[in-house]
Amino acid sequence: MNSTPDTATWHKSSYSAGDGGDCLEIAVGNPTATPVRDSKNPDGPTLRFQAAAWSAFVAALKTS
């Protein structure tokens, strides 16, 4: 179930494939959680990560 409000502003990853595949989107504006979804299935499930966990994940990606 997608518990992110319909008014959420979703942003697609700049690393998403240009052919429409492998698209990840996050919703910004929530200080405690980062919702993540597959842009090809916007009505599908949404994963939610605690803000600190998401920040650590992104930082780790930048160093690899």
C-alpha positions in Angstrom: 0.0 0.0 0.0 1.3 3.4 -0.9 1.0 5.6 2.2 2.7 8.6 0.7 0.3 11.5 0.2 -0.9 12.1 -3.4 0.5 15.6 -3.0 4.1 14.3 -2.6 6.6 15.8 -5.0 8.5 13.0 -6.6 12.0 13.4 -8.1 13.6 10.9 -10.5 17.2 9.9 -10.0 19.6 11.6 -12.4 21.2 8.1 -12.8 18.0 6.6 -14.2 18.4 4.9 -17.6 17.4 7.1 -20.6 15.3 4.3 -22.1 12.7 4.5 -19.3 14.1 1.5 -17.4 15.7 1.3 -14.0 14.0 4.5 -12.7 14.0 5.3 -9.1 12.1 8.2 -7.6 12.1 9.7 -4.1 9.7 12.0 -2.4 11.2 15.0 -0.6 9.9 17.1 2.2 9.5 14.7 5.0 12.2 15.3 7.7 12.0 11.8 9.2 11.5 9.4 6.2 12.4 9.2 2.6 9.8 7.4 0.4 11.2 5.6 -2.6 9.3 4.1 -5.6 9.7 2.6 -9.0 8.7 5.4 -11.5 7.4 2.8 -13.9 4.8 1.8 -11.3 3.8 5.0 -9.4 0.7 3.3 -7.9 2.7 0.4 -6.7 4.4 -0.1 -3.4 6.5 2.6 -1.8 9.5 1.8 0.4 10.2 4.2 3.3 13.6 4.7 4.8 14.5 6.6 8.0 16.2 9.8 7.0 19.5 8.9 8.6 19.5 5.5 6.9 18.8 7.1 3.5 21.5 9.7 4.0 24.1 7.0 4.9 23.0 4.9 1.8 23.5 7.9 -0.5 26.8 8.8 1.0 28.0 5.2 0.6 27.0 5.3 -3.1 29.0 8.5 -3.7 32.1 6.9 -2.3 31.9 3.7 -4.4 
